């Protein structure tokens, strides 16, 4: 995975949806995580300290929080 230094997130997507994008490398495909993927994603969100932010729009977070969201997405992939 690639984690850019620029931490801009342009879309008002919930944090959980941005992180879930790490599950799929094909653009335009709807992401439906398996129960195993969902468990792994929950663990990564917890490890990155994001479990309480899952419903917040990712583009409304602080710079550090956005960095953790993008790190979680990279770890999930």
N, C-alpha and C positions, 0 to 999 in steps of 0.2 A: 504494500500500500504506500501511497504517497501522502504526506501531510505537509501542505504548503505553509510557509511562514505567514502569508497573508490570511487572515482569519475571517474574511467577509463571508456572510451567509445571506444571500439575496432574497430568499423566499421566506414568507411567514409560516413555515412548516413547524409543527411540534417537534421538540427535541427527539422524541422516540422515532419519528419518521425519518429524520435526518440520519440518525444512527442506523436505522434499519436499512438505509441505502447501502451500507457496507455488506449486506447479504447478497447483493445482486450486482453483477458487472455488465448487465445488458440494459442500455437505456430504453425507456419506454415500457418496461415490464413491471406490472404490479407486484409489489413485494408482499408475500403472505408467508411470514415465518412459521416454520414447523414448531412444535412444542419444544424440541431440543434447541432450536435457534432462539426462541423466545426466552428460554432459561439462560442461555449463554449471554444474550443481550442484557437481560436483567442483571446478571452478575457483572458484566462490563460497566453498565450504568452505575452500579453500586461502587465498583472499584474506582471509577472516575469521579465519584461524588455528585452524580447527576440524577439520582433516583427521585429526588424531590422536584426536579425541573422537567420531567418527561412531557407534561402537557403545555409547557410554555413555548411560545414561538421562538425558534432558535435565533432569528434575526433581532430579537429584542434583548438578548443576553449581553452581559459585559464581555469584553475581549477575552478575559481568562476563561469564562464559562464557555464561550464559543470555541476556544482552543480545546477544551476538554471534550466538547461534543464531537469535534472533528477527530480528536484522538480516539474516542470511543468508536466512531465509525471505522477508522483505520484498523483498530484492534479486532473489531467484529469481522472484517473481511479476512 
